[in-house]
Amino acid sequence: MQTTQAEPKVSAHVAVSQLREALRTAGITLPSLRVDIASPELELVSLGCIRADVTLALAEAVRRGGM
């Protein structure tokens, strides 16, 4: 997706914390959720590997809270 304005910089640590809390509220735990420290300037978040049943629960939570 191309934008005309620079995207605001978001802290990967803040993003991980907020996602972890939102998932906890939905009853979902992603044990591998973490900040990817390999490229700190990119502020990457690693969701890690998750079981198929957790993937379906995550998909359902996203559908319920869709934008």
PDB file of N, CA, C, O and CB in Angstrom:
ATOM      1  N   MET A   1       0.839  -1.171   0.000  1.00  0.00           N
ATOM      2  CA  MET A   1       0.000   0.000   0.000  1.00  0.00           C
ATOM      3  C   MET A   1       0.887   1.237   0.000  1.00  0.00           C
ATOM      4  O   MET A   1       1.793   1.366   0.823  1.00  0.00           O
ATOM      5  CB  MET A   1      -0.956  -0.004   1.210  1.00  0.00           C
ATOM      6  N   GLN A   2       0.621   2.118  -0.906  1.00  0.00           N
ATOM      7  CA  GLN A   2       1.409   3.336  -1.016  1.00  0.00           C
ATOM      8  C   GLN A   2       0.648   4.500  -0.380  1.00  0.00           C
ATOM      9  O   GLN A   2      -0.554   4.660  -0.592  1.00  0.00           O
ATOM     10  CB  GLN A   2       1.740   3.642  -2.497  1.00  0.00           C
ATOM     11  N   THR A   3       1.365   5.307   0.402  1.00  0.00           N
ATOM     12  CA  THR A   3       0.740   6.466   1.034  1.00  0.00           C
ATOM     13  C   THR A   3       1.493   7.716   0.637  1.00  0.00           C
ATOM     14  O   THR A   3       2.647   7.649   0.214  1.00  0.00           O
ATOM     15  CB  THR A   3       0.705   6.315   2.571  1.00  0.00           C
ATOM     16  N   THR A   4       0.836   8.861   0.774  1.00  0.00           N
ATOM     17  CA  THR A   4       1.473  10.117   0.421  1.00  0.00           C
ATOM     18  C   THR A   4       2.173  10.753   1.602  1.00  0.00           C
ATOM     19  O   THR A   4       3.030  11.615   1.411  1.00  0.00           O
ATOM     20  CB  THR A   4       0.462  11.069  -0.143  1.00  0.00           C
ATOM     21  N   GLN A   5       1.835  10.355   2.812  1.00  0.00           N
ATOM     22  CA  GLN A   5       2.457  10.898   4.013  1.00  0.00           C
ATOM     23  C   GLN A   5       3.265   9.805   4.695  1.00  0.00           C
ATOM     24  O   GLN A   5       2.974   8.617   4.556  1.00  0.00           O
ATOM     25  CB  GLN A   5       1.393  11.478   4.978  1.00  0.00           C
ATOM     26  N   ALA A   6       4.274  10.223   5.425  1.00  0.00           N
ATOM     27  CA  ALA A   6       5.073   9.262   6.180  1.00  0.00           C
ATOM     28  C   ALA A   6       4.210   8.669   7.295  1.00  0.00           C
ATOM     29  O   ALA A   6       3.476   9.383   7.978  1.00  0.00           O
ATOM     30  CB  ALA A   6       6.358   9.936   6.766  1.00  0.00           C
ATOM     31  N   GLU A   7       4.313   7.366   7.460  1.00  0.00           N
ATOM     32  CA  GLU A   7       3.588   6.696   8.532  1.00  0.00           C
ATOM     33  C   GLU A   7       4.210   7.092   9.871  1.00  0.00           C
ATOM     34  O   GLU A   7       5.433   7.186   9.975  1.00  0.00           O
ATOM     35  CB  GLU A   7       3.611   5.148   8.342  1.00  0.00           C
ATOM     36  N   PRO A   8       3.393   7.324  10.888  1.00  0.00           N
ATOM     37  CA  PRO A   8       3.964   7.651  12.191  1.00  0.00           C
ATOM     38  C   PRO A   8       4.728   6.449  12.738  1.00  0.00           C
ATOM     39  O   PRO A   8       4.299   5.309  12.560  1.00  0.00           O
ATOM     40  CB  PRO A   8       2.859   8.088  13.180  1.00  0.00           C
ATOM     41  N   LYS A   9       5.841   6.694  13.393  1.00  0.00           N
ATOM     42  CA  LYS A   9       6.643   5.618  13.958  1.00  0.00           C
ATOM     43  C   LYS A   9       5.928   5.050  15.178  1.00  0.00           C
ATOM     44  O   LYS A   9       5.530   5.790  16.078  1.00  0.00           O
ATOM     45  CB  LYS A   9       8.062   6.119  14.334  1.00  0.00           C
ATOM     46  N   VAL A  10       5.773   3.770  15.197  1.00  0.00           N
ATOM     47  CA  VAL A  10       5.117   3.073  16.298  1.00  0.00           C
ATOM     48  C   VAL A  10       6.136   2.157  16.943  1.00  0.00           C
ATOM     49  O   VAL A  10       6.845   1.428  16.249  1.00  0.00           O
ATOM     50  CB  VAL A  10       3.869   2.272  15.810  1.00  0.00           C
ATOM     51  N   SER A  11       6.217   2.187  18.245  1.00  0.00           N
ATOM     52  CA  SER A  11       7.131   1.318  18.974  1.00  0.00           C
ATOM     53  C   SER A  11       6.658  -0.126  18.912  1.00  0.00           C
ATOM     54  O   SER A  11       5.508  -0.424  19.234  1.00  0.00           O
ATOM     55  CB  SER A  11       7.261   1.773  20.429  1.00  0.00           C
ATOM     56  N   ALA A  12       7.546  -1.018  18.497  1.00  0.00           N
ATOM     57  CA  ALA A  12       7.203  -2.435  18.471  1.00  0.00           C
ATOM     58  C   ALA A  12       6.896  -2.936  19.879  1.00  0.00           C
ATOM     59  O   ALA A  12       6.043  -3.807  20.051  1.00  0.00           O
ATOM     60  CB  ALA A  12       8.345  -3.254  17.847  1.00  0.00           C
ATOM     61  N   HIS A  13       7.576  -2.400  20.882  1.00  0.00           N
ATOM     62  CA  HIS A  13       7.323  -2.816  22.268  1.00  0.00           C
ATOM     63  C   HIS A  13       5.913  -2.438  22.701  1.00  0.00           C
ATOM     64  O   HIS A  13       5.225  -3.224  23.353  1.00  0.00           O
ATOM     65  CB  HIS A  13       8.353  -2.182  23.219  1.00  0.00           C
ATOM     66  N   VAL A  14       5.486  -1.240  22.340  1.00  0.00           N
ATOM     67  CA  VAL A  14       4.126  -0.797  22.666  1.00  0.00           C
ATOM     68  C   VAL A  14       3.112  -1.647  21.912  1.00  0.00           C
ATOM     69  O   VAL A  14       2.104  -2.069  22.479  1.00  0.00           O
ATOM     70  CB  VAL A  14       3.934   0.704  22.325  1.00  0.00           C
ATOM     71  N   ALA A  15       3.380  -1.896  20.633  1.00  0.00           N
ATOM     72  CA  ALA A  15       2.464  -2.699  19.825  1.00  0.00           C
ATOM     73  C   ALA A  15       2.309  -4.105  20.391  1.00  0.00           C
ATOM     74  O   ALA A  15       1.194  -4.621  20.468  1.00  0.00           O
ATOM     75  CB  ALA A  15       2.956  -2.771  18.382  1.00  0.00           C
ATOM     76  N   VAL A  16       3.415  -4.728  20.787  1.00  0.00           N
ATOM     77  CA  VAL A  16       3.363  -6.071  21.367  1.00  0.00           C
ATOM     78  C   VAL A  16       2.553  -6.058  22.654  1.00  0.00           C
ATOM     79  O   VAL A  16       1.715  -6.932  22.875  1.00  0.00           O
ATOM     80  CB  VAL A  16       4.783  -6.606  21.635  1.00  0.00           C
ATOM     81  N   SER A  17       2.800  -5.081  23.491  1.00  0.00           N
ATOM     82  CA  SER A  17       2.081  -4.981  24.762  1.00  0.00           C
ATOM     83  C   SER A  17       0.580  -4.826  24.539  1.00  0.00           C
ATOM     84  O   SER A  17      -0.222  -5.488  25.198  1.00  0.00           O
ATOM     85  CB  SER A  17       2.611  -3.800  25.582  1.00  0.00           C
ATOM     86  N   GLN A  18       0.204  -3.956  23.612  1.00  0.00           N
ATOM     87  CA  GLN A  18      -1.218  -3.730  23.361  1.00  0.00           C
ATOM     88  C   GLN A  18      -1.878  -4.940  22.709  1.00  0.00           C
ATOM     89  O   GLN A  18      -3.015  -5.275  23.039  1.00  0.00           O
ATOM     90  CB  GLN A  18      -1.407  -2.503  22.480  1.00  0.00           C
ATOM     91  N   LEU A  19      -1.181  -5.597  21.793  1.00  0.00           N
ATOM     92  CA  LEU A  19      -1.738  -6.796  21.173  1.00  0.00           C
ATOM     93  C   LEU A  19      -1.877  -7.910  22.195  1.00  0.00           C
ATOM     94  O   LEU A  19      -2.898  -8.598  22.227  1.00  0.00           O
ATOM     95  CB  LEU A  19      -0.862  -7.256  20.005  1.00  0.00           C
ATOM     96  N   ARG A  20      -0.867  -8.095  23.028  1.00  0.00           N
ATOM     97  CA  ARG A  20      -0.924  -9.141  24.054  1.00  0.00           C
ATOM     98  C   ARG A  20      -2.135  -8.930  24.969  1.00  0.00           C
ATOM     99  O   ARG A  20      -2.843  -9.884  25.292  1.00  0.00           O
ATOM    100  CB  ARG A  20       0.382  -9.156  24.887  1.00  0.00           C
ATOM    101  N   GLU A  21      -2.372  -7.685  25.386  1.00  0.00           N
ATOM    102  CA  GLU A  21      -3.506  -7.379  26.253  1.00  0.00           C
ATOM    103  C   GLU A  21      -4.835  -7.615  25.535  1.00  0.00           C
ATOM    104  O   GLU A  21      -5.759  -8.180  26.120  1.00  0.00           O
ATOM    105  CB  GLU A  21      -3.424  -5.933  26.740  1.00  0.00           C
ATOM    106  N   ALA A  22      -4.939  -7.193  24.285  1.00  0.00           N
ATOM    107  CA  ALA A  22      -6.170  -7.401  23.514  1.00  0.00           C
ATOM    108  C   ALA A  22      -6.447  -8.894  23.328  1.00  0.00           C
ATOM    109  O   ALA A  22      -7.586  -9.345  23.450  1.00  0.00           O
ATOM    110  CB  ALA A  22      -6.072  -6.704  22.140  1.00  0.00           C
ATOM    111  N   LEU A  23      -5.398  -9.647  23.034  1.00  0.00           N
ATOM    112  CA  LEU A  23      -5.561 -11.094  22.876  1.00  0.00           C
ATOM    113  C   LEU A  23      -5.954 -11.749  24.192  1.00  0.00           C
ATOM    114  O   LEU A  23      -6.786 -12.656  24.211  1.00  0.00           O
ATOM    115  CB  LEU A  23      -4.272 -11.723  22.343  1.00  0.00           C
ATOM    116  N   ARG A  24      -5.362 -11.298  25.286  1.00  0.00           N
ATOM    117  CA  ARG A  24      -5.700 -11.847  26.602  1.00  0.00           C
ATOM    118  C   ARG A  24      -7.179 -11.636  26.897  1.00  0.00           C
ATOM    119  O   ARG A  24      -7.850 -12.527  27.417  1.00  0.00           O
ATOM    120  CB  ARG A  24      -4.836 -11.199  27.705  1.00  0.00           C
ATOM    121  N   THR A  25      -7.678 -10.455  26.564  1.00  0.00           N
ATOM    122  CA  THR A  25      -9.087 -10.145  26.767  1.00  0.00           C
ATOM    123  C   THR A  25      -9.972 -11.089  25.953  1.00  0.00           C
ATOM    124  O   THR A  25     -11.068 -11.447  26.385  1.00  0.00           O
ATOM    125  CB  THR A  25      -9.373  -8.686  26.389  1.00  0.00           C
ATOM    126  N   ALA A  26      -9.494 -11.486  24.779  1.00  0.00           N
ATOM    127  CA  ALA A  26     -10.240 -12.408  23.919  1.00  0.00           C
ATOM    128  C   ALA A  26      -9.989 -13.867  24.288  1.00  0.00           C
ATOM    129  O   ALA A  26     -10.518 -14.770  23.640  1.00  0.00           O
ATOM    130  CB  ALA A  26      -9.871 -12.178  22.463  1.00  0.00           C
ATOM    131  N   GLY A  27      -9.183 -14.104  25.327  1.00  0.00           N
ATOM    132  CA  GLY A  27      -8.895 -15.466  25.755  1.00  0.00           C
ATOM    133  C   GLY A  27      -7.876 -16.178  24.887  1.00  0.00           C
ATOM    134  O   GLY A  27      -7.860 -17.407  24.823  1.00  0.00           O
ATOM    135  N   ILE A  28      -7.025 -15.413  24.219  1.00  0.00           N
ATOM    136  CA  ILE A  28      -6.031 -15.983  23.298  1.00  0.00           C
ATOM    137  C   ILE A  28      -4.631 -15.647  23.791  1.00  0.00           C
ATOM    138  O   ILE A  28      -4.348 -14.511  24.172  1.00  0.00           O
ATOM    139  CB  ILE A  28      -6.240 -15.453  21.849  1.00  0.00           C
ATOM    140  N   THR A  29      -3.755 -16.654  23.779  1.00  0.00           N
ATOM    141  CA  THR A  29      -2.362 -16.449  24.158  1.00  0.00           C
ATOM    142  C   THR A  29      -1.467 -16.853  22.990  1.00  0.00           C
ATOM    143  O   THR A  29      -1.585 -17.957  22.460  1.00  0.00           O
ATOM    144  CB  THR A  29      -2.003 -17.259  25.440  1.00  0.00           C
ATOM    145  N   LEU A  30      -0.581 -15.955  22.600  1.00  0.00           N
ATOM    146  CA  LEU A  30       0.436 -16.268  21.595  1.00  0.00           C
ATOM    147  C   LEU A  30       1.779 -16.296  22.329  1.00  0.00           C
ATOM    148  O   LEU A  30       2.398 -15.249  22.522  1.00  0.00           O
ATOM    149  CB  LEU A  30       0.438 -15.208  20.399  1.00  0.00           C
ATOM    150  N   PRO A  31       2.234 -17.480  22.738  1.00  0.00           N
ATOM    151  CA  PRO A  31       3.466 -17.561  23.524  1.00  0.00           C
ATOM    152  C   PRO A  31       4.695 -16.991  22.826  1.00  0.00           C
ATOM    153  O   PRO A  31       5.629 -16.540  23.489  1.00  0.00           O
ATOM    154  CB  PRO A  31       3.729 -18.979  23.882  1.00  0.00           C
ATOM    155  N   SER A  32       4.706 -17.007  21.502  1.00  0.00           N
ATOM    156  CA  SER A  32       5.879 -16.545  20.755  1.00  0.00           C
ATOM    157  C   SER A  32       5.809 -15.072  20.383  1.00  0.00           C
ATOM    158  O   SER A  32       6.730 -14.567  19.741  1.00  0.00           O
ATOM    159  CB  SER A  32       6.042 -17.364  19.506  1.00  0.00           C
ATOM    160  N   LEU A  33       4.752 -14.367  20.761  1.00  0.00           N
ATOM    161  CA  LEU A  33       4.606 -12.950  20.436  1.00  0.00           C
ATOM    162  C   LEU A  33       5.756 -12.171  21.065  1.00  0.00           C
ATOM    163  O   LEU A  33       5.971 -12.224  22.276  1.00  0.00           O
ATOM    164  CB  LEU A  33       3.234 -12.402  20.928  1.00  0.00           C
ATOM    165  N   ARG A  34       6.499 -11.440  20.214  1.00  0.00           N
ATOM    166  CA  ARG A  34       7.653 -10.705  20.733  1.00  0.00           C
ATOM    167  C   ARG A  34       8.094  -9.648  19.734  1.00  0.00           C
ATOM    168  O   ARG A  34       7.677  -9.645  18.576  1.00  0.00           O
ATOM    169  CB  ARG A  34       8.818 -11.665  21.046  1.00  0.00           C
ATOM    170  N   VAL A  35       8.935  -8.765  20.205  1.00  0.00           N
ATOM    171  CA  VAL A  35       9.588  -7.790  19.336  1.00  0.00           C
ATOM    172  C   VAL A  35      10.716  -8.509  18.612  1.00  0.00           C
ATOM    173  O   VAL A  35      11.485  -9.244  19.232  1.00  0.00           O
ATOM    174  CB  VAL A  35      10.124  -6.551  20.148  1.00  0.00           C
ATOM    175  N   ASP A  36      10.820  -8.302  17.310  1.00  0.00           N
ATOM    176  CA  ASP A  36      11.910  -8.877  16.528  1.00  0.00           C
ATOM    177  C   ASP A  36      13.098  -7.935  16.645  1.00  0.00           C
ATOM    178  O   ASP A  36      13.073  -6.822  16.118  1.00  0.00           O
ATOM    179  CB  ASP A  36      11.497  -9.097  15.025  1.00  0.00           C
ATOM    180  N   ILE A  37      14.131  -8.383  17.334  1.00  0.00           N
ATOM    181  CA  ILE A  37      15.281  -7.515  17.613  1.00  0.00           C
ATOM    182  C   ILE A  37      16.327  -7.501  16.495  1.00  0.00           C
ATOM    183  O   ILE A  37      17.321  -6.783  16.598  1.00  0.00           O
ATOM    184  CB  ILE A  37      15.937  -7.950  18.894  1.00  0.00           C
ATOM    185  N   ALA A  38      16.119  -8.280  15.432  1.00  0.00           N
ATOM    186  CA  ALA A  38      17.107  -8.355  14.357  1.00  0.00           C
ATOM    187  C   ALA A  38      17.234  -7.036  13.588  1.00  0.00           C
ATOM    188  O   ALA A  38      18.323  -6.690  13.131  1.00  0.00           O
ATOM    189  CB  ALA A  38      16.740  -9.474  13.397  1.00  0.00           C
ATOM    190  N   SER A  39      16.141  -6.309  13.447  1.00  0.00           N
ATOM    191  CA  SER A  39      16.152  -5.042  12.707  1.00  0.00           C
ATOM    192  C   SER A  39      15.380  -3.986  13.497  1.00  0.00           C
ATOM    193  O   SER A  39      14.252  -3.650  13.133  1.00  0.00           O
ATOM    194  CB  SER A  39      15.537  -5.221  11.283  1.00  0.00           C
ATOM    195  N   PRO A  40      15.963  -3.463  14.560  1.00  0.00           N
ATOM    196  CA  PRO A  40      15.222  -2.552  15.437  1.00  0.00           C
ATOM    197  C   PRO A  40      14.694  -1.304  14.740  1.00  0.00           C
ATOM    198  O   PRO A  40      13.671  -0.757  15.152  1.00  0.00           O
ATOM    199  CB  PRO A  40      16.095  -2.139  16.570  1.00  0.00           C
ATOM    200  N   GLU A  41      15.370  -0.849  13.701  1.00  0.00           N
ATOM    201  CA  GLU A  41      14.904   0.361  13.012  1.00  0.00           C
ATOM    202  C   GLU A  41      13.594   0.137  12.265  1.00  0.00           C
ATOM    203  O   GLU A  41      12.906   1.101  11.928  1.00  0.00           O
ATOM    204  CB  GLU A  41      15.965   0.847  12.040  1.00  0.00           C
ATOM    205  N   LEU A  42      13.237  -1.120  12.001  1.00  0.00           N
ATOM    206  CA  LEU A  42      11.998  -1.443  11.291  1.00  0.00           C
ATOM    207  C   LEU A  42      10.806  -1.635  12.229  1.00  0.00           C
ATOM    208  O   LEU A  42       9.663  -1.683  11.774  1.00  0.00           O
ATOM    209  CB  LEU A  42      12.195  -2.690  10.467  1.00  0.00           C
ATOM    210  N   GLU A  43      11.067  -1.746  13.537  1.00  0.00           N
ATOM    211  CA  GLU A  43       9.995  -1.948  14.531  1.00  0.00           C
ATOM    212  C   GLU A  43       9.121  -3.150  14.160  1.00  0.00           C
ATOM    213  O   GLU A  43       7.895  -3.045  14.115  1.00  0.00           O
ATOM    214  CB  GLU A  43       9.118  -0.675  14.647  1.00  0.00           C
ATOM    215  N   LEU A  44       9.763  -4.290  13.897  1.00  0.00           N
ATOM    216  CA  LEU A  44       9.048  -5.502  13.517  1.00  0.00           C
ATOM    217  C   LEU A  44       8.544  -6.258  14.747  1.00  0.00           C
ATOM    218  O   LEU A  44       9.182  -6.264  15.800  1.00  0.00           O
ATOM    219  CB  LEU A  44       9.948  -6.406  12.677  1.00  0.00           C
ATOM    220  N   VAL A  45       7.388  -6.892  14.583  1.00  0.00           N
ATOM    221  CA  VAL A  45       6.796  -7.726  15.625  1.00  0.00           C
ATOM    222  C   VAL A  45       6.698  -9.140  15.072  1.00  0.00           C
ATOM    223  O   VAL A  45       6.229  -9.344  13.952  1.00  0.00           O
ATOM    224  CB  VAL A  45       5.385  -7.184  16.076  1.00  0.00           C
ATOM    225  N   SER A  46       7.138 -10.107  15.853  1.00  0.00           N
ATOM    226  CA  SER A  46       7.044 -11.505  15.460  1.00  0.00           C
ATOM    227  C   SER A  46       5.871 -12.137  16.201  1.00  0.00           C
ATOM    228  O   SER A  46       5.816 -12.121  17.431  1.00  0.00           O
ATOM    229  CB  SER A  46       8.372 -12.265  15.757  1.00  0.00           C
ATOM    230  N   LEU A  47       4.937 -12.694  15.435  1.00  0.00           N
ATOM    231  CA  LEU A  47       3.798 -13.374  16.050  1.00  0.00           C
ATOM    232  C   LEU A  47       4.148 -14.817  16.394  1.00  0.00           C
ATOM    233  O   LEU A  47       3.493 -15.426  17.239  1.00  0.00           O
ATOM    234  CB  LEU A  47       2.581 -13.333  15.118  1.00  0.00           C
ATOM    235  N   GLY A  48       5.159 -15.363  15.757  1.00  0.00           N
ATOM    236  CA  GLY A  48       5.591 -16.720  16.039  1.00  0.00           C
ATOM    237  C   GLY A  48       4.665 -17.761  15.444  1.00  0.00           C
ATOM    238  O   GLY A  48       3.722 -17.433  14.724  1.00  0.00           O
ATOM    239  N   CYS A  49       4.937 -18.994  15.743  1.00  0.00           N
ATOM    240  CA  CYS A  49       4.107 -20.105  15.275  1.00  0.00           C
ATOM    241  C   CYS A  49       3.000 -20.357  16.289  1.00  0.00           C
ATOM    242  O   CYS A  49       3.220 -20.312  17.499  1.00  0.00           O
ATOM    243  CB  CYS A  49       4.960 -21.392  15.057  1.00  0.00           C
ATOM    244  N   ILE A  50       1.793 -20.625  15.765  1.00  0.00           N
ATOM    245  CA  ILE A  50       0.671 -20.923  16.655  1.00  0.00           C
ATOM    246  C   ILE A  50      -0.100 -22.124  16.104  1.00  0.00           C
ATOM    247  O   ILE A  50      -0.099 -22.397  14.903  1.00  0.00           O
ATOM    248  CB  ILE A  50      -0.269 -19.681  16.807  1.00  0.00           C
ATOM    249  N   ARG A  51      -0.759 -22.832  17.029  1.00  0.00           N
ATOM    250  CA  ARG A  51      -1.553 -23.995  16.640  1.00  0.00           C
ATOM    251  C   ARG A  51      -2.741 -23.564  15.781  1.00  0.00           C
ATOM    252  O   ARG A  51      -3.174 -22.413  15.832  1.00  0.00           O
ATOM    253  CB  ARG A  51      -2.042 -24.760  17.888  1.00  0.00           C
ATOM    254  N   ALA A  52      -3.254 -24.494  15.000  1.00  0.00           N
ATOM    255  CA  ALA A  52      -4.384 -24.212  14.115  1.00  0.00           C
ATOM    256  C   ALA A  52      -5.611 -23.751  14.893  1.00  0.00           C
ATOM    257  O   ALA A  52      -6.317 -22.851  14.437  1.00  0.00           O
ATOM    258  CB  ALA A  52      -4.729 -25.447  13.293  1.00  0.00           C
ATOM    259  N   ASP A  53      -5.884 -24.343  16.059  1.00  0.00           N
ATOM    260  CA  ASP A  53      -7.067 -23.937  16.818  1.00  0.00           C
ATOM    261  C   ASP A  53      -6.933 -22.511  17.347  1.00  0.00           C
ATOM    262  O   ASP A  53      -7.920 -21.779  17.429  1.00  0.00           O
ATOM    263  CB  ASP A  53      -7.306 -24.902  17.979  1.00  0.00           C
ATOM    264  N   VAL A  54      -5.717 -22.122  17.702  1.00  0.00           N
ATOM    265  CA  VAL A  54      -5.487 -20.750  18.151  1.00  0.00           C
ATOM    266  C   VAL A  54      -5.615 -19.786  16.969  1.00  0.00           C
ATOM    267  O   VAL A  54      -6.110 -18.670  17.124  1.00  0.00           O
ATOM    268  CB  VAL A  54      -4.090 -20.616  18.814  1.00  0.00           C
ATOM    269  N   THR A  55      -5.172 -20.218  15.798  1.00  0.00           N
ATOM    270  CA  THR A  55      -5.309 -19.401  14.595  1.00  0.00           C
ATOM    271  C   THR A  55      -6.782 -19.131  14.294  1.00  0.00           C
ATOM    272  O   THR A  55      -7.154 -18.008  13.954  1.00  0.00           O
ATOM    273  CB  THR A  55      -4.636 -20.092  13.394  1.00  0.00           C
ATOM    274  N   LEU A  56      -7.619 -20.161  14.421  1.00  0.00           N
ATOM    275  CA  LEU A  56      -9.049 -19.973  14.189  1.00  0.00           C
ATOM    276  C   LEU A  56      -9.668 -19.060  15.245  1.00  0.00           C
ATOM    277  O   LEU A  56     -10.529 -18.243  14.919  1.00  0.00           O
ATOM    278  CB  LEU A  56      -9.765 -21.324  14.179  1.00  0.00           C
ATOM    279  N   ALA A  57      -9.250 -19.182  16.489  1.00  0.00           N
ATOM    280  CA  ALA A  57      -9.756 -18.297  17.543  1.00  0.00           C
ATOM    281  C   ALA A  57      -9.340 -16.863  17.270  1.00  0.00           C
ATOM    282  O   ALA A  57     -10.125 -15.941  17.488  1.00  0.00           O
ATOM    283  CB  ALA A  57      -9.247 -18.745  18.927  1.00  0.00           C
ATOM    284  N   LEU A  58      -8.131 -16.662  16.803  1.00  0.00           N
ATOM    285  CA  LEU A  58      -7.649 -15.321  16.465  1.00  0.00           C
ATOM    286  C   LEU A  58      -8.457 -14.741  15.296  1.00  0.00           C
ATOM    287  O   LEU A  58      -8.849 -13.574  15.325  1.00  0.00           O
ATOM    288  CB  LEU A  58      -6.140 -15.361  16.111  1.00  0.00           C
ATOM    289  N   ALA A  59      -8.698 -15.555  14.283  1.00  0.00           N
ATOM    290  CA  ALA A  59      -9.497 -15.103  13.145  1.00  0.00           C
ATOM    291  C   ALA A  59     -10.908 -14.703  13.587  1.00  0.00           C
ATOM    292  O   ALA A  59     -11.437 -13.689  13.131  1.00  0.00           O
ATOM    293  CB  ALA A  59      -9.569 -16.205  12.075  1.00  0.00           C
ATOM    294  N   GLU A  60     -11.502 -15.479  14.451  1.00  0.00           N
ATOM    295  CA  GLU A  60     -12.848 -15.175  14.953  1.00  0.00           C
ATOM    296  C   GLU A  60     -12.844 -13.890  15.776  1.00  0.00           C
ATOM    297  O   GLU A  60     -13.769 -13.084  15.665  1.00  0.00           O
ATOM    298  CB  GLU A  60     -13.385 -16.344  15.801  1.00  0.00           C
ATOM    299  N   ALA A  61     -11.835 -13.692  16.587  1.00  0.00           N
ATOM    300  CA  ALA A  61     -11.739 -12.455  17.387  1.00  0.00           C
ATOM    301  C   ALA A  61     -11.615 -11.244  16.483  1.00  0.00           C
ATOM    302  O   ALA A  61     -12.212 -10.203  16.756  1.00  0.00           O
ATOM    303  CB  ALA A  61     -10.535 -12.516  18.352  1.00  0.00           C
ATOM    304  N   VAL A  62     -10.852 -11.364  15.418  1.00  0.00           N
ATOM    305  CA  VAL A  62     -10.702 -10.261  14.467  1.00  0.00           C
ATOM    306  C   VAL A  62     -12.034  -9.981  13.779  1.00  0.00           C
ATOM    307  O   VAL A  62     -12.416  -8.823  13.608  1.00  0.00           O
ATOM    308  CB  VAL A  62      -9.608 -10.584  13.417  1.00  0.00           C
ATOM    309  N   ARG A  63     -12.739 -11.033  13.387  1.00  0.00           N
ATOM    310  CA  ARG A  63     -14.047 -10.836  12.746  1.00  0.00           C
ATOM    311  C   ARG A  63     -15.024 -10.121  13.678  1.00  0.00           C
ATOM    312  O   ARG A  63     -15.737  -9.216  13.245  1.00  0.00           O
ATOM    313  CB  ARG A  63     -14.635 -12.186  12.311  1.00  0.00           C
ATOM    314  N   ARG A  64     -15.066 -10.510  14.932  1.00  0.00           N
ATOM    315  CA  ARG A  64     -15.985  -9.906  15.904  1.00  0.00           C
ATOM    316  C   ARG A  64     -15.665  -8.433  16.138  1.00  0.00           C
ATOM    317  O   ARG A  64     -16.568  -7.622  16.340  1.00  0.00           O
ATOM    318  CB  ARG A  64     -15.928 -10.666  17.230  1.00  0.00           C
ATOM    319  N   GLY A  65     -14.399  -8.096  16.111  1.00  0.00           N
ATOM    320  CA  GLY A  65     -14.002  -6.725  16.394  1.00  0.00           C
ATOM    321  C   GLY A  65     -13.596  -5.953  15.159  1.00  0.00           C
ATOM    322  O   GLY A  65     -12.890  -4.948  15.257  1.00  0.00           O
ATOM    323  N   GLY A  66     -14.036  -6.412  13.993  1.00  0.00           N
ATOM    324  CA  GLY A  66     -13.634  -5.795  12.731  1.00  0.00           C
ATOM    325  C   GLY A  66     -13.839  -4.290  12.695  1.00  0.00           C
ATOM    326  O   GLY A  66     -14.649  -3.730  13.433  1.00  0.00           O
ATOM    327  N   MET A  67     -13.094  -3.669  11.830  1.00  0.00           N
ATOM    328  CA  MET A  67     -13.106  -2.211  11.731  1.00  0.00           C
ATOM    329  C   MET A  67     -14.228  -1.736  10.837  1.00  0.00           C
ATOM    330  O   MET A  67     -14.390  -0.532  10.638  1.00  0.00           O
ATOM    331  CB  MET A  67     -11.776  -1.699  11.209  1.00  0.00           C
TER     332      MET A  67
END
